[in-house]
């Protein structure tokens, strides 16, 4: 039986992971798209950042790997990606949390997402 932390990742998302330094326009550079398994939710919630500012999240996803903040996610299959998305379909990772179980056998990873209103960076 799979661990609770990694079970039920039945949804799919396309991930553009942030890579390296920002470009000349100040936006982060991202790598090639990769399809990942996840469990998603589009419930809006607020969290407090480390410097006590309020962050409003538009969605969340439980994932099976570490994802760096400023990466871009799109919920769907890579085969369905047409190269463009409307303003409200792309999500930016603004929060990443990971917790191990009591015996450190499995890790629960969750990302908090905000709508990404810019064009997909290259």
C-alpha positions in Angstrom: 0.0 0.0 0.0 1.5 3.4 -0.9 2.2 5.9 1.8 -0.6 8.4 2.5 1.8 11.3 1.6 2.2 10.1 -2.0 -1.0 8.2 -2.6 -3.9 9.5 -4.7 -1.9 11.8 -6.9 -4.4 11.2 -9.7 -4.4 14.7 -11.3 -1.9 15.9 -13.8 -0.1 19.2 -14.2 2.5 20.6 -16.6 5.5 22.1 -14.8 7.9 24.7 -16.0 10.6 24.8 -13.3 12.4 28.0 -12.6 16.1 27.7 -13.7 18.9 30.1 -12.9 19.0 33.8 -12.8 16.3 36.1 -14.1 16.4 37.3 -17.7 17.1 40.8 -18.9 13.4 41.7 -18.4 13.5 40.7 -14.8 11.2 37.7 -15.2 12.5 34.2 -14.1 13.7 31.8 -16.7 12.0 28.5 -16.9 13.0 25.1 -18.3 11.2 22.8 -20.7 7.7 21.6 -19.7 7.4 18.4 -17.8 4.2 16.5 -16.9 3.9 15.6 -13.2 1.3 13.8 -11.0 -0.4 15.8 -8.4 -3.5 16.2 -6.3 -5.0 19.7 -6.8 -7.5 21.9 -5.2 -8.7 25.3 -6.2 -9.9 26.5 -2.8 -8.8 30.1 -2.0 -7.0 30.6 1.3 -4.5 32.9 3.0 -1.2 32.2 4.6 1.4 34.2 6.5 4.9 34.3 5.0 8.0 34.2 7.0 8.2 38.0 7.2 4.5 38.2 8.4 3.0 39.4 5.1 -0.3 37.9 4.1 -0.3 35.8 0.9 -3.6 34.9 -0.9 -3.4 31.5 -2.6 -5.8 30.7 -5.5 -5.0 27.0 -5.5 -2.8 24.3 -4.0 -1.3 21.0 -5.2 0.2 18.0 -3.4 3.2 16.8 -5.5 5.8 14.0 -5.3 8.9 16.2 -5.8 10.4 19.4 -4.7 9.3 22.4 -6.8 11.0 25.8 -6.5 9.0 29.0 -5.9 8.5 31.1 -9.1 8.0 27.9 -11.1 4.9 27.8 -13.3 2.1 25.1 -13.3 -0.8 24.4 -15.6 -3.3 21.8 -14.6 -3.7 19.3 -17.5 -1.8 16.9 -19.6 1.3 17.8 -21.5 -0.3 16.4 -24.7 -3.2 18.8 -24.2 -0.9 21.9 -24.0 -1.4 24.0 -27.1 1.4 26.6 -26.3 -0.9 29.3 -25.0 -3.2 29.7 -22.0 -5.7 32.3 -20.9 -4.7 34.6 -18.1 -6.4 32.5 -15.4 -5.0 29.1 -16.3 -1.3 29.5 -15.5 -0.3 29.3 -11.8 2.9 30.5 -10.1 4.3 28.6 -7.2 4.6 31.1 -4.3 4.8 28.7 -1.4 6.4 25.3 -0.9 6.2 23.1 2.2 7.5 19.7 2.9 7.0 17.5 6.0 8.3 14.0 6.7 6.3 11.4 8.5 7.2 10.4 12.1 9.7 7.7 11.0 11.1 9.8 8.1 10.0 7.2 5.5 7.9 9.5 3.3 7.6 13.2 2.7 4.4 15.2 2.1 5.0 18.1 -0.3 2.6 20.9 -1.0 2.8 24.0 -3.1 0.7 27.1 -2.9 -0.3 28.7 -6.2 -1.3 32.2 -7.3 -2.7 33.1 -10.7 0.1 34.0 -13.1 -1.0 37.0 -15.1 2.1 37.4 -17.4 3.1 35.6 -20.6 4.9 32.3 -20.0 8.6 33.2 -19.6 11.2 31.5 -21.8 
